[in-house]
Amino acid sequence: MPLPLAFPPPLRPGAVIHGPGSHGIDRLLDGFAAELKRRGFRIGGLVQRNHGPGDDCAERMELVDVASGRAYDITQKLGRESQSCRVDPTGVAEASQAIRDAVASGVDLLVVNKFAGLESHGDGLSDEMLSAIAEGIPVLTSVGSRYLNEWQAATGGFCDLLSPVAEALWRWWGPQRMYQDLVQGVAEAEVRRVVTGAKWVLVETDDGLGVAARQAPAVSPAAAMDDPRRWAGRSLRDLATMAAQSWDALEISVGVAALNAHYNRPDLAGTPGNGLDLFASVEGRVVVIGSFPQLARRLPRAQVIDMNPRDGEYPEAACDWLLPGAEAVAVTASTFANRTLPRLLRVSAGATVAMIGPGTPLTPRLFDYGVHSLAGFVAVDGEAVVRTIAGGGGSRDFHPYGRMVTLHRPPHS
């Protein structure tokens, strides 16, 4: 019986904790919501934008509907000549419809600008926020430190408290969502062919091809070739969706190859070279997940973890012991395909992480999830790669027919 589709685990409500003043927090939530929306996630809710001087009190304060862009003025001046102001409850009540609409549509994330004075007394947007939480919709908000007790009481302590930096928001959002993120960037292109070899699979379109290691147990070249009708008529994005949702090992492999057919295109620019050389000058502890060719020569001091460890290598269970505190971590692209990468990224927090191998998706979308460098394969002679994989060849066999490309996370992103 087939297993249900894979979906990321549910998120506890996230609260960005901050001190006096919230102007920078407003920009943080606004930017995070805009980036997720740009990537194709369904984002709803309200973000605050202040106009003119001031912080909590500006010349004009607006709540902006993330989905529609409609702005609601919530500024209430205290006296004709007064420079003081406060939030207008009437404007907030009008804006609250945006939250109710978002909850009704089942958005991927609900952003609510803040849990503040009105909400701490059970007014403002508190009912809408708690309703969304009860519906299981991920909620992200900000909470001033003076209202932290009231927030904890309202949520019963069922929440994650976040630092006011973008990295904390992406860690909360979680690396399991990187799969759907990548799928949403894939075009609805026509697939020319799918080849399932004994060791590798590939997906080809008119714009290029992508490869991925076969996750199923090793099979003979004759047994490896599937009935091509299994993949017939499916678009590139449809195949890529299997990388995010299927539990079938071969379907996941084909899904990753479909992702790479989109992202690892022949015109992709990057740095050439072997990905392991990225850590050659690292003085601290280096951990490598998976065995790589010439690893002992390139990184002689590295601690190596492998599912089938050889002499001098550690078993998979060593991840929880060796990854924390490492300065640099190199992971094989197979960790992306077999879905162990999210766990490895969480355990490697604070380390510089590189994903290396022909099956690495070469897209900056991965950088926000904790990967700093990507070293993957771009095919040059597509027909030669097809022949090699169809004949049961491995990465060493098709490597001469392409080039390795490395992408680096920008220094301050």
C-alpha positions as CSV (number, residue, x, y, z in Angstrom):
1,M,0.0,0.0,0.0
2,P,1.5,3.4,-1.0
3,L,2.5,5.7,1.8
4,P,0.8,9.1,2.3
5,L,2.6,12.1,0.7
6,A,5.5,13.7,2.6
7,F,4.8,17.1,4.1
8,P,7.0,19.2,6.4
9,P,6.3,18.9,10.1
10,P,3.9,21.5,11.6
11,L,5.4,24.7,13.0
12,R,4.8,26.1,16.5
13,P,3.9,29.8,16.5
14,G,7.0,31.9,16.1
15,A,7.5,35.1,18.1
16,V,10.4,37.5,17.4
17,I,11.3,39.0,20.7
18,H,12.5,42.6,20.8
19,G,13.2,45.5,23.1
20,P,11.7,49.0,23.0
21,G,10.9,50.1,19.4
22,S,9.9,47.9,16.6
23,H,10.7,49.7,13.4
24,G,13.5,47.3,12.5
25,I,11.3,44.3,13.4
26,D,8.6,45.5,11.1
27,R,11.1,45.6,8.2
28,L,12.3,42.1,9.2
29,L,8.9,40.5,9.1
30,D,8.0,42.4,5.9
31,G,11.1,41.3,4.1
32,F,10.7,37.7,5.2
33,A,7.1,37.5,4.1
34,A,8.0,39.2,0.8
35,E,10.8,36.7,0.1
36,L,8.7,33.6,0.8
37,K,5.9,35.1,-1.4
38,R,8.4,35.7,-4.2
39,R,9.4,32.0,-4.0
40,G,5.9,30.8,-4.5
41,F,4.6,30.2,-0.9
42,R,1.1,31.3,-0.1
43,I,1.6,34.0,2.5
44,G,-1.1,36.0,4.2
45,G,-1.6,38.4,7.1
46,L,-0.5,41.9,7.9
47,V,2.8,43.7,8.1
48,Q,3.3,47.2,9.5
49,R,4.9,50.0,7.5
50,N,5.7,53.4,9.2
51,H,6.0,56.6,7.2
52,G,7.9,59.6,8.4
53,P,10.1,60.0,11.5
54,G,9.6,58.0,14.6
55,D,9.5,54.4,15.5
56,D,6.4,53.1,17.3
57,C,4.8,56.5,16.6
58,A,5.3,57.8,13.0
59,E,3.5,60.4,10.9
60,R,1.5,57.6,9.5
61,M,1.3,53.9,10.4
62,E,-0.2,51.3,8.1
63,L,-1.1,47.7,8.2
64,V,-0.5,46.2,4.8
65,D,-2.3,43.0,3.6
66,V,0.5,40.7,2.5
67,A,-1.7,39.0,-0.1
68,S,-3.3,42.0,-1.8
69,G,-1.1,44.9,-0.9
70,R,-4.0,46.9,0.5
71,A,-2.9,49.3,3.2
72,Y,-5.0,50.3,6.3
73,D,-4.2,53.5,8.1
74,I,-4.0,52.8,11.8
75,T,-2.6,56.1,13.1
76,Q,-4.6,57.9,15.7
77,K,-3.3,61.4,16.7
78,L,-3.8,62.6,20.2
79,G,-4.9,66.2,19.6
80,R,-4.7,68.5,16.6
81,E,-1.2,69.8,17.4
82,S,0.1,66.8,19.3
83,Q,3.1,64.9,18.1
84,S,2.0,61.9,20.1
85,C,-0.1,59.1,18.6
86,R,-1.4,55.6,19.2
87,V,-2.8,52.7,17.2
88,D,-6.3,53.3,16.0
89,P,-8.4,50.2,17.1
90,T,-11.0,50.9,14.4
91,G,-8.3,50.7,11.7
92,V,-6.9,47.5,13.2
93,A,-10.4,46.0,13.3
94,E,-10.9,46.8,9.6
95,A,-7.5,45.3,8.7
96,S,-8.3,42.1,10.6
97,Q,-10.4,40.9,7.7
98,A,-7.1,40.2,5.9
99,I,-6.2,37.7,8.5
100,R,-9.6,36.0,8.5
101,D,-9.3,35.7,4.7
102,A,-5.9,34.2,4.9
103,V,-7.0,31.6,7.5
104,A,-9.9,30.6,5.4
105,S,-7.7,30.1,2.4
106,G,-5.3,27.9,4.3
107,V,-2.1,29.9,3.7
108,D,1.4,28.4,4.2
109,L,2.3,31.1,6.6
110,L,0.3,33.8,8.4
111,V,2.4,36.9,9.4
112,V,0.9,39.3,12.0
113,N,3.0,42.4,12.6
114,K,2.9,42.2,16.4
115,F,1.4,41.1,19.6
116,A,1.4,44.3,21.6
117,G,-0.7,46.5,23.9
118,L,-4.1,45.8,22.3
119,E,-3.5,42.1,22.0
120,S,-2.1,41.7,25.5
121,H,-5.6,42.7,26.7
122,G,-7.4,40.3,24.4
123,D,-8.2,43.0,21.8
124,G,-6.6,44.0,18.5
125,L,-5.7,41.0,16.5
126,S,-5.5,38.5,19.3
127,D,-8.6,36.5,18.4
128,E,-7.6,36.2,14.8
129,M,-4.1,35.0,15.7
130,L,-5.3,32.4,18.2
131,S,-7.9,31.2,15.7
132,A,-5.1,30.7,13.1
133,I,-3.0,28.8,15.6
134,A,-6.0,26.6,16.5
135,E,-6.4,25.8,12.7
136,G,-2.8,24.6,12.6
137,I,-1.7,27.4,10.3
138,P,2.0,28.6,11.0
139,V,1.9,32.0,12.6
140,L,4.8,34.4,12.8
141,T,4.6,37.6,14.9
142,S,6.7,39.9,17.0
143,V,6.4,40.5,20.7
144,G,7.9,43.3,22.7
145,S,9.8,42.0,25.8
146,R,7.3,43.8,28.1
147,Y,4.4,41.7,26.6
148,L,6.2,38.4,26.7
149,N,4.3,37.1,29.8
150,E,1.0,37.9,28.1
151,W,2.1,36.2,24.9
152,Q,3.1,33.1,26.8
153,A,-0.2,33.1,28.7
154,A,-2.2,33.5,25.4
155,T,-0.4,30.6,23.7
156,G,0.0,28.4,26.8
157,G,3.7,28.4,26.2
158,F,3.2,26.6,22.8
159,C,5.6,28.8,20.8
160,D,9.1,29.3,19.6
161,L,10.9,32.5,20.8
162,L,13.1,33.9,18.0
163,S,16.0,36.3,17.9
164,P,15.4,39.5,15.7
165,V,17.6,38.4,12.8
166,A,16.7,36.8,9.4
167,E,18.8,33.7,10.2
168,A,16.5,32.9,13.1
169,L,13.4,33.2,11.0
170,W,14.8,30.8,8.4
171,R,15.8,28.3,11.1
172,W,12.3,28.4,12.5
173,W,10.8,28.0,9.0
174,G,12.9,24.9,8.8
175,P,15.0,23.1,6.3
176,Q,12.3,20.5,5.5
177,R,10.6,23.3,3.5
178,M,13.6,23.6,1.2
179,Y,12.2,20.8,-1.0
180,Q,8.9,22.5,-1.7
181,D,10.8,25.8,-2.1
182,L,12.9,24.3,-4.9
183,V,9.9,22.7,-6.6
184,Q,8.1,26.0,-6.8
185,G,11.0,27.5,-8.8
186,V,10.7,24.8,-11.5
187,A,9.1,25.6,-14.8
188,E,6.2,23.6,-16.3
189,A,8.6,22.4,-19.1
190,E,8.1,19.4,-21.3
191,V,10.3,16.4,-20.4
192,R,12.1,14.8,-23.4
193,R,13.2,11.6,-21.6
194,V,13.8,10.0,-18.2
195,V,16.6,7.4,-17.9
196,T,16.9,5.2,-14.9
197,G,20.3,3.5,-14.7
198,A,21.7,1.0,-12.3
199,K,23.5,3.7,-10.3
200,W,22.2,7.1,-11.5
201,V,19.0,8.5,-13.1
202,L,18.6,11.6,-15.3
203,V,15.8,13.8,-16.6
204,E,16.2,15.8,-19.8
205,T,14.4,18.8,-21.3
206,D,15.1,21.0,-24.3
207,D,17.1,23.3,-21.9
208,G,19.4,20.7,-20.4
209,L,19.5,17.7,-18.1
210,G,19.9,16.9,-14.5
211,V,21.2,13.8,-12.7
212,A,20.7,12.2,-9.3
213,A,22.1,9.1,-7.6
214,R,19.7,6.2,-7.6
215,Q,18.4,5.8,-4.0
216,A,16.9,2.3,-4.6
217,P,19.1,-0.7,-3.9
218,A,21.7,-1.5,-6.6
219,V,20.3,-3.4,-9.5
220,S,21.6,-4.7,-12.8
221,P,21.7,-2.5,-15.8
222,A,19.0,-4.6,-17.5
223,A,16.7,-4.5,-14.5
224,A,17.3,-0.8,-13.9
225,M,15.5,0.5,-17.0
226,D,11.9,1.2,-16.1
227,D,8.9,1.1,-18.4
228,P,9.2,4.6,-19.9
229,R,5.4,4.9,-19.8
230,R,5.7,5.3,-16.1
231,W,7.0,8.9,-16.6
232,A,5.2,9.7,-19.9
233,G,3.2,12.9,-20.2
234,R,4.4,14.4,-17.0
235,S,5.9,17.9,-16.9
236,L,9.2,18.8,-15.3
237,R,7.5,20.4,-12.3
238,D,5.3,17.4,-11.9
239,L,8.3,15.1,-11.7
240,A,10.2,17.5,-9.5
241,T,7.3,17.4,-7.0
242,M,8.2,13.8,-6.2
243,A,11.4,15.0,-4.6
244,A,9.3,16.8,-2.1
245,Q,6.4,14.5,-1.6
246,S,7.1,10.9,-2.5
247,W,8.5,8.2,-0.2
248,D,9.3,5.9,-3.1
249,A,13.1,5.8,-3.5
250,L,13.2,5.7,-7.3
251,E,10.6,8.5,-7.6
252,I,12.6,10.7,-5.2
253,S,15.7,10.1,-7.3
254,V,13.8,11.1,-10.5
255,G,12.4,14.1,-8.7
256,V,15.8,15.3,-7.7
257,A,17.1,14.8,-11.3
258,A,14.1,16.9,-12.5
259,L,15.1,19.7,-10.1
260,N,18.6,19.6,-11.4
261,A,17.4,19.6,-15.0
262,H,15.9,23.0,-14.2
263,Y,18.6,24.5,-12.0
264,N,21.8,23.0,-13.4
265,R,21.5,24.4,-16.9
266,P,24.4,24.6,-19.4
267,D,24.6,28.4,-19.2
268,L,25.0,28.4,-15.4
269,A,28.0,30.4,-14.3
270,G,30.0,29.7,-11.2
271,T,33.4,28.8,-9.8
272,P,35.1,25.7,-11.3
273,G,37.0,23.1,-9.2
274,N,36.5,20.3,-6.7
275,G,34.1,21.1,-3.8
276,L,36.3,19.5,-1.2
277,D,39.0,22.1,-1.9
278,L,36.7,24.6,-0.2
279,F,37.9,23.4,3.2
280,A,41.5,22.7,2.4
281,S,42.7,25.7,4.5
282,V,40.3,25.3,7.4
283,E,42.2,25.1,10.7
284,G,39.3,23.8,12.8
285,R,37.6,20.5,12.8
286,V,36.2,19.3,9.5
287,V,33.5,16.7,9.2
288,V,32.6,15.0,5.9
289,I,29.3,13.1,5.4
290,G,29.8,10.4,2.8
291,S,32.9,9.0,1.1
292,F,34.4,11.1,-1.8
293,P,37.1,10.2,-4.3
294,Q,40.5,11.4,-3.2
295,L,39.1,12.5,0.2
296,A,42.1,11.3,2.2
297,R,44.5,13.4,0.0
298,R,42.4,16.5,-0.1
299,L,41.2,16.6,3.5
300,P,43.6,14.3,5.4
301,R,42.4,15.5,8.9
302,A,38.7,15.2,8.2
303,Q,36.4,13.1,10.3
304,V,34.4,11.0,7.9
305,I,30.9,9.6,8.5
306,D,29.4,7.1,6.2
307,M,26.4,4.8,6.1
308,N,28.8,1.9,5.3
309,P,32.0,3.0,7.2
310,R,35.4,1.7,6.2
311,D,38.4,1.6,8.5
312,G,38.9,5.0,10.1
313,E,35.4,6.2,9.3
314,Y,32.5,6.7,11.7
315,P,29.0,5.2,11.5
316,E,25.9,7.3,10.8
317,A,25.1,7.6,14.5
318,A,28.2,9.7,15.0
319,C,26.5,12.7,13.4
320,D,25.0,13.8,16.7
321,W,28.4,13.6,18.3
322,L,30.7,15.0,15.7
323,L,28.7,17.7,13.8
324,P,28.0,20.0,16.8
325,G,31.0,22.4,17.2
326,A,32.6,21.5,13.8
327,E,34.0,24.5,11.9
328,A,33.2,23.1,8.5
329,V,30.9,20.3,7.2
330,A,30.9,18.8,3.8
331,V,27.8,16.7,2.9
332,T,27.2,14.5,-0.2
333,A,24.4,15.4,-2.4
334,S,22.8,12.1,-1.6
335,T,21.8,13.6,1.8
336,F,19.5,15.9,-0.1
337,A,17.9,13.1,-2.0
338,N,17.5,10.7,0.9
339,R,16.1,13.6,3.1
340,T,18.6,13.4,5.9
341,L,19.9,16.8,5.0
342,P,17.4,18.8,7.2
343,R,18.6,16.9,10.3
344,L,22.2,17.4,9.4
345,L,21.8,21.1,8.9
346,R,20.1,21.5,12.3
347,V,22.9,19.5,14.0
348,S,25.5,21.5,12.1
349,A,24.2,24.9,13.2
350,G,27.1,27.4,13.3
351,A,29.4,25.5,10.9
352,T,30.2,26.4,7.3
353,V,28.3,23.8,5.2
354,A,29.0,22.7,1.6
355,M,26.9,20.3,-0.4
356,I,29.0,18.4,-2.9
357,G,28.3,16.0,-5.7
358,P,26.8,15.7,-9.2
359,G,23.3,15.5,-7.7
360,T,23.5,18.9,-6.0
361,P,20.9,21.4,-7.0
362,L,22.7,24.6,-8.0
363,T,20.3,27.2,-6.7
364,P,20.7,30.1,-4.3
365,R,17.4,29.1,-2.8
366,L,19.3,26.7,-0.6
367,F,21.5,29.3,1.0
368,D,18.9,30.6,3.5
369,Y,18.4,27.0,4.9
370,G,22.0,26.8,6.2
371,V,24.1,25.8,3.2
372,H,27.0,28.1,2.3
373,S,28.4,26.5,-0.8
374,L,27.0,24.2,-3.5
375,A,29.3,22.1,-5.8
376,G,27.3,20.3,-8.5
377,F,27.4,19.0,-12.1
378,V,26.4,20.7,-15.3
379,A,26.2,18.5,-18.4
380,V,28.0,19.6,-21.5
381,D,27.7,16.5,-23.7
382,G,24.2,15.4,-22.9
383,E,24.1,12.4,-25.2
384,A,27.3,11.0,-23.7
385,V,25.8,11.4,-20.2
386,V,22.7,9.6,-21.3
387,R,24.6,6.7,-22.8
388,T,26.8,6.4,-19.7
389,I,23.9,6.4,-17.2
390,A,21.8,4.1,-19.3
391,G,24.7,1.7,-19.5
392,G,25.0,1.5,-15.7
393,G,27.9,3.9,-15.3
394,G,28.6,6.0,-12.2
395,S,29.7,9.6,-11.6
396,R,33.3,8.9,-12.5
397,D,32.2,7.6,-15.9
398,F,30.0,10.6,-16.8
399,H,32.1,13.3,-15.1
400,P,34.3,13.9,-18.3
401,Y,31.1,14.9,-20.2
402,G,30.3,17.9,-18.0
403,R,31.8,20.4,-15.6
404,M,31.7,20.9,-11.9
405,V,30.3,24.3,-10.8
406,T,30.4,25.9,-7.4
407,L,28.1,28.6,-6.1
408,H,28.8,30.5,-2.9
409,R,26.4,32.2,-0.5
410,P,27.0,36.0,-0.6
411,P,29.0,37.2,2.4
412,H,26.2,39.1,4.1
413,S,23.1,37.2,3.2
